[in-house]
């Protein structure tokens, strides 16, 4: 049990530390980040219940419904909703980069709980691939979600536009990820360049969030 918990949690915690330490300005309180991580982990239970109910009711009749509704839509919407509900209006969400920290914390909380359940059912043999693909992809979807949540928070004139993007982009990329995984027999050869693209995009958004944060900080102390 301990090896499975370690293998299931370690990649998510390592990634969360990486994104947390990428904040070039004021880093968030640890308890707030852990709180978001815990909320994300608890999301796995309602999500699994909804997905099970859809299967039992015969809704999932094609790979497209499985890809675009059962997994990507439900998971990304509930992660997005929990970030909005628990941290978006919180006093500690006071910088552009904070959206990335909290959204990735929620995403990695969910990914770690899902990972532990998967490893319990299937064994440790898949732990490495799980860390490289599902856990990392959830983190990077969280980066995109958080980037646009940060823009929505600090550009109120376009708030609803950026809120929509903060859900739409993770949902779209998650759908593409699942589509490749479920429709390609040699999925690893297509998911590998897709993951490289996600990392490039995620790191670019992190850099832009920090640069814009610096510009905003300098303007407000000048």
N, C-alpha and C positions, 0 to 999 in steps of 0.2 A: 504493500500500500504506500509506504513512504517513497520508494523509487518512482512510483507512478505520480504521486503528488509533486515530487521534485521535478520530474520531467514535464509534467503538465503546467506547472506554475513558473518555472525558471525562465523560459523564453519570454513570456509576457512581462515578468518583472524586469528582466534585462532591457527589453524594448522601452518599457515605461520610464526606467531610469535614464535611458538615452535621450528620449524626447523631453523629459523634464529638465535635464541638464543643458539642453540646447537653448533654453531661455537666456538671452543675453542680458536681461535686465532683472527685474524683481521676480524671484522664483516663488511659486505658490506654497502656502502652508501644507506640510506633509499630510496633516489630518484631512484636509479638503481633497487632496488627490486620492488618498486611501478611501475616503467616503465615496468618491465617484467610481473608483475601481470596484468597491463592494456593490454599489448599485448595479454596475454592469454585470457582475457575477450573478446577482440575484435575477437578472433579466432572463437568464437561460431557462428558468422554470416556466414562466408564462409563454415564452417563445416556443419551447418544446411542446407545451400543451396545445397551443394554437396550431402548430404544424401537425401534431398528431390528430387533432380534431378535423383538420382539412382532409387528411388522408382517409380517416374513417368515414367522412361524409361523401367521399368519392369526388372531391373537387379536383384533385391532382390527377388529371387524365392525360397529360402530355408533359414532355420535358420542358416546354415553354412556361407552363403554369408553375412547374416546380422551380424553374430558374428565376422567373421574373416576379412571382407572387409568394410562393411558399417560403423561400429562403431570403432573397435579397430585399423584397419589399417589407416583409414583417420584421426582419432583423434590423435593417437600417432605419426604418421608421421608429421602432421602439427605442433604439439607441439615441436617435435624434430627439425624440420626445423626452427621454429621461434627462438629457443634458439641458434642454430648455426648461424643464420643470425644476431641476435641482440646483443648477449653477448659473444659468444665463443671467438671471437678475440678482445674483449674489454680489455682495460688496467686494469680494475678493476677485471677481471677474472684472478687472480694471485695466487690462492691457490687451492688445491685439493677440499676442501669443498665448494668452490664457485659454482661449478657445481651443487651441491645439492640445494643451496639457489636459484639460478636462475631457474633451471628446476622446482622446486616445486612452485616457484612464478608463472611461466607460467601455470603450471598444475592447480594450485588453482585459478588463474584468470579465466581460462576456466570453472572449476568446479563451481565457484561461479555464473558466468553468466548463465550457464546451470541450476543451482539450482534455481535461481530467476525465470527464465522462466517456469520451471517445477511447482514451487509453485504457480505462477500466474495462471497457467492452472488447477491445481489440488487441490489447497488449502493448508492450513498449517498442515493438519492432518498427512502428510507424512514427515514433516520437520525433525523429530528426526531420522527416518530411512535413510533419504537422507544424513544427517550429518554423520551417522555411516558408511554407505556403500559407495555410489558413491563419496562423497566429500573426504572421507578418502582414498579411493582406488586411486583416481586421485593423491592425494598428495604422496602416497607411490610409485606409478608408476614414479612420478617425482623424488623421491629420487634415485631410481635405474638408471633412465636416467642420472641424474646429477652426480652420483657416477662414471659412466663409461665415461661421458664427461670430468670429472676431470682427470681421468687416461689418456684419449686420449690427453688432453692438455699438460700434464707433462711427458708423455712417448712417445715422437715423433716417436721413432723407431717402435712403435706398434699403432700409431695413428688411422689408418684406421680400424684396428681390434677392438679397443675399441669404435670407433665411431659406428661401426656396432652393437656391443653389447649394446650400449646406446639406440639404437632403438629397437633391437630385444627383449630384456628382458621385457621392458614395454609392447611391443606389444603382446608378448606371454601371459603374466600374465593378461593383459586386456582382451584378447580373452578368457582365461579360466574363468575369472570373468563373462563375458557376457554369456558364454556357460552355466554356472551353473544357472544364473539368468533366461535365456530364455528356458531352457530345463527341469528344475526341478520344480515340482509343490510345493514342500516344500523347496524352495530355501534357506530360511533363515537358515535351519539346516546345509546346506553345505557351505553357504557363511560365516557363523560365524567362523568356523575353518580356512577357507581360509583367512579371514581378520586377524586372529591371526597370521597365518603364514606370511602374508605380513608385519605386524607390527614387528614381530621378525626379518625378513629379512631386513627391512628398518632400524631398529635401529642398527642392526649389521653393515650395510654399513656405517651408520653415524659414529659409533665408529671406524671403520677401516679408514675412510677418515680422521678423526681427528688424529688418531695415525700416519698414514703415513705423514700427514701434519706436525706433530711435528717432526718426524724424518728428513723430508726434511728441516725444519726450522733450527734444530740444526746443521745439516751438513753444511748448508750454512752460519752459523755465527761462526762456529768453526775456 
